[in-house]
């Protein structure tokens, strides 16, 4: 089984790439942010530590975490953000490790892991290789304005907090250019995957 990590800047089209791979290869796709969401539900590993960190003010009437309220609090408090990351990120990584072991037993050919902080959280320790999904900045900005209705100010803020193109390239083994038509992106993916299919 081959374990491949996927990363890239906001708006690069990682979700589209992962959907294509999941539909066309014997691959299980794991998204770190979706795992984090599951682990923050009541009764799961991250729920009680997060409530202890922020207090009951971050729960709604049903006892669920109010993610919007948490986002507002950590936006203003870098220390709280770091404390929350120390709760969530290791738990997500442990969950993914267990999922990989389970897929190995099932005989799955590929596990693809998408994580925004793939490089920063050292997913290279559990992946055979890392892929960088690249799209030039103008394309990414256009997509974010069109598809997510983000303001230029919001886009600037997100991009400032992400790694540079050079840093992504330096840490990744393979680069997919997703700036143009997706048909071209598919060719790049298929070409790379054909190397593994013949091994």
N, C-alpha and C positions, 0 to 999 in steps of 0.2 A: 504494500500500500504506500502511496506517495501522499505526503502532507504538504500542501501549498498554502502559504499565507498571501493574502491580497491586501494591498493598501494603495493610497493615493489621496490627493487633495480633494476637498469638497467640490462637488460638481463634475468630477472626472468621469463618472459613469460606472462606478464599481458595482452597483446593484444590477445594472443591465448586463454586465460581464458575468456576474455570479449566476443570474437567471439563465443565461445562455449555456453556461457550463453545466448547471444542474439539470437542464433539459436534454442535453446532448451527450453527456458522458456518464459513466457509472460513478457518479460523484455525489458525496454528501456535502452540502453547503452549510456552514455554521457562521452566523453573524454575531460578533461579540456584543453589540448593543442590544440585540434581541435576547441573548442569554442574560445580560445585566438586568433587563426588564423583568424576566422571569424570576431571577434571584431576589428582586426587590418586592415581590408579592408577599402578603402576610403569611407567616409561617416558614418562609424560605430564609436561606443563610444571611442575607444582607439586611433583611427588614428590621430586626430588633436593634442591631448596631446603629443603623441610620436614624431610627427614632430616638435612641439614646443621644446621638450626636446633635440632633436639631431640636428635639423635644416634640411634644404632641401637636404643636402648631402646624406640622407638616403632614398630618393625617386628615383625611376627610371624614364625613359622618360614618361611612362604612368601614373605616379603619385602614383604607388604602393610602399609600403615599401620594401626596399631591406633588407630582413631578414639576409642575409649573412653579409652585412655591419654592421647592428646593432649588430650581434653576435661578430664581430671583435671589435667594440667599447666598448661593455660592458665587454668583456673578459679582457680588460686592465683597466677598471674603475669600481671599486666595488660600488662607490657612484651612478654612472649612472645606474648600474644594479638594485640597490635598488629603485631608483626613477622610473625606468620602471616597476618593480614589483608592486610598489604602484599604478601605473596606471592600469596595466593589471589584477592583481589577484582579487581585489575587483569587477571589472567589470565582470570577469568570474564567480565569485561566485553569483553575482546578477542574471546573465543570467541563471545559473543552478537552482537557487531558483525559477525563473519564469517558467522554463521548468518543474520542479517538480510539481508546482501548476497546470500546464496545464495537466500533466499526471494523476494527481489525479482526475481531472474532466473527463478524458477519461476512468477512471476505470482501469488503468494499474496496474498490480500486483506488479511489481518490477521496481525500477530505480537503476541502477548501475552507480556509478560515479568513473571514473579513473582519478586520479590527482597525479602527481609526488610529490607535496608538500601537500598531503592530510592531513598529521598530522600537519605540520608546519603552514598551513593555516586554521587550526581548522575546518575541514570539519565534525568533530564529532558533531558540533553544528547543522548540518542539516541532518546527517545520523543516522539511527537507530543502525548501527554497522559498524565496519571497518574490512576488510579482508586484511591480509598480504600474498601476493604471494611470497613464498620463493623458492630460488634455491641456492645450495651451490656455493661458489665463483668460483670454478674451472669450473663448468658447465656454469655459466653466462659468464665467460671470453671466453670459447670455442664458445659459441653462438655468442657473439659480434664480435669475429674475423671472424667466418664463415659467419654469416648472414649479418653483417653490414660492414665488412671489416675494423673494427676499429684496430688501432695500440695499443700495450700494454700501451704506454704512454697516449693515449687518454682515454683508459679504466681506468687507474690509476687515472687520473684527475677527471673523472666523479664519480668514486666510493668514492674518498676522500670527495666529496661535498655532499654525501648522508648520510642519517642516518645509524647507525650501525644496525646489525641484532637484537641486544638487544633492541634498541630503537623502531624499528618497532614492535617487539613482545610485548613490554610493552604497546603500545598504541592501539593494535588491538585486536579484540574479537575472531577472528578465523584465523587460519593459514593453507594455502594450500601449501603442499610441491610439487613443480613442478620441482624437480631435475631429475626425471627419465622419464619413458614412460608417454605420455600424457593420455593413458588409465587409469593409476593409478590416475592422476590428476582429470580426469572426475568423477571417483568413489567418490573422496573426495568431489567434488562440489555437486554431486547428493545426497550424504548422507546428507550434510548440508541443501540443498534445500528441501529435503523430510521432514525435521522437520517443515519447514514453510508451506508446502503444506497440512500438517495434522492439522495445527492450526485452 
